[in-house]
Amino acid sequence: MLSGLLTQYKITRAHGIARRYFVVNGFDGALTMLGLIVGFHVSGEATLSVMVNTSFAVTIALGMSGVTSAYLSEAAEKRVELRELERAMISDLGDTTHGRAARLLPFVIAAVNGFAPMIFAFLIMLPLLMVYVWKVPLAPLETSFGVALALIFMLGVYLGRISGVFWLWAGIRTLLIASATALLIFLTTLRGLD
């Protein structure tokens, strides 16, 4: 059974697709949480309870959005690809390895697409949770902001390694994107208050 799953995984080239979804949606989750943290900081009025509950809500929404959007789009794409292959081969491939692979891939991609932003979002909100639940003596927003930047930098490093770009430059590039995002949120939020 395991060898059959591995064969299906290879046929669909799921590794490359899953890696892309992991990075893209991990980045989305991290930037979304970064924006939330900056928004909390700028407002200056959100209680720790509100911050934790809002962060949980955003984390769940990111996960559900990732799972459902990826499943629906990948399932549709794989059905189209399988139909085209069946037309070319003039054969029904529903019960073949290709057919099973076409049905399996959307589930794999949906899981990666949903869990990646949830994991990143949860790691970023963890300092808030630690202060709220366990009374750990941290500056919650500042620590969450630092975790967000560290995770975004690590995603850049990972992308650099995959693409053969110098890891430090790749990490700095993603940090610049995160910094520009935080600055834009900060400036537009301050203007909205005036």
N, C-alpha and C positions, 0 to 999 in steps of 0.2 A: 504494500500500500504506500509506504514512504517513498519507494523508488518511483512509483507511478506519479505521486505528487511532485517529486523533484523533476521528473520528465515534463510534466505539464508546466511547471514553473519555468523550465528552460525554453519550452516551445513558445511561450508567450513573451519571453524576454522580460519577465516581471521584475527582475532585479533592477534594471535600469529605470523602469517606469516607477517602481516603488521608491527608489532613491530620489528621483526628481520630486515626487509627491512629498516625501519626507522633508526635504530641504525647503521646498516652496511653502508648504503649510506650516512647518516649524518656524520659518521666518515670519509668516503671517501671524502666527500665534504670539511670537515674541514681540513683534512690532505693535500688535494690538494691545498687549499687556503694557508695553512701554508707554503707549498713548494713554492708557487708563491711569497708570502711575503718575504721569505728568499732569493729567487732569485732576487727580486727587490733590497733588501738591499745589497746583495753581488755585484750586478752589479754597483750600485751607479750612474748609468747614466739614469735610467728610469725617465721620467718626471711624474708628478702627472696625467696628461692627459693620458699618456700611461698606467700607473698603473690602473686607473679607467676603461679605455676601455678594457684592457686585462682581468681585473677581471670580468667585465660584460660578456665578451665573454666566459670565463671559466665557469661562473655561468650558462649561457644558455646551454653550451655544456654538463655540468654535468646533468642538468635537462632533456634535450632531450635524452641523453644516458640512464638515469635512466628510463624514461617513456617507451621508445621503447624497451629496452632490457628486462625489466620486463614484459611488455605486451606480447611480442612475446614468451618468455619462459613460462610464466604462462598460456597463452592461450593454448599452445601446451600440457603442463602437464595436464591441466584440461580436454582437449579433450581426452587424453589417459585414464585418470582416469574414465571419464564418459563412454567411450567405454567399459572398463573392467567391470564396474558396470552393464552396459546394457547386456553384455554377461553373466554375472553371474545371472542376474535376467530374462534373455531371454525376454527383454522388451525394447521398445523405451522410454527413459527418457527425450527426448528433451523438452517436454512441461510440465515437472514436476518441482517441487521446486528444485530438485537436478540439473536438466538441466539448469534452470535459474541461480542457484547459480554458476554452472560451467562457465557460460558466464559472470556473474557479477564480480567474483573474480579477473580476470586479470585486469579489469579496476581499481578496488580499489587498488590492489598492484602496478599497474603502476603509479597511482597518488602518492602514498606514496613514491615509489622508486624514482620518479622524483622530487617531491617537497622537500624531506628531504635534499638532497645535495644542492639544490638551496637555501633553507632557511639558512642553515649553511654558505654557501658561501657568501650569501648576507650580513648576519650579520657581517662576518669577513671583507668584503670590505666596510662596512658602514662608518668606520672612514675615509677611503680614500675619499669617496663620500662627507662626511660632510666637509672635508677640501677643496675639489675641488669646490663644488657647493656653500656651505654656508660660506666658509672661517672660519670655527670653528677653534679656536687656539689649535690644537692637533698636536702631533708628529704622523703623519698618519701611518707609517709602524710599529712603536713601539706599537701604540694603537691597530692596526689590529692584530699584533702578540699576544698581551695580550688577545684580544677577542677570538682568535683561541684557545689559551691554556685554557681559562676559559670554552669555549664550549666543548672542548675535555674532560676536567675534569668533567663537568656536565654529559656528556655521560657515562663516567666511573661510576659516582655515580648512574646514572639510571640503568646501567647494574648490579651494585652491589646490588641494591634494588630488582631487578627482580630475581637475582640468589641467594640471601640470603647471599652474601659476604659483609663483613664490608665495608660500603660506602666509607670511607676515603681511605682504601687500594685500592679499585676498581678505585677510581678517580686518585690516585697517579700512579697506573699501566698504565692508559691511558696517563697520563702526561709523564711518562717515555718513552712510545712509541713515543709520539709527539716530545719529546726532542731528542731522538735518530734519528728520521727522520730529524728534523731540522739540527742537527749536521752533519749527513751524507750528506745532500744537501749542507750545508755550506762548508764542507771539499772537496767534489768532485767538486763543482763549483770553489772553489779557485784553485784547482789543474788544472782544465781545462783552467784557465786563464794564468797559468805559461808557 
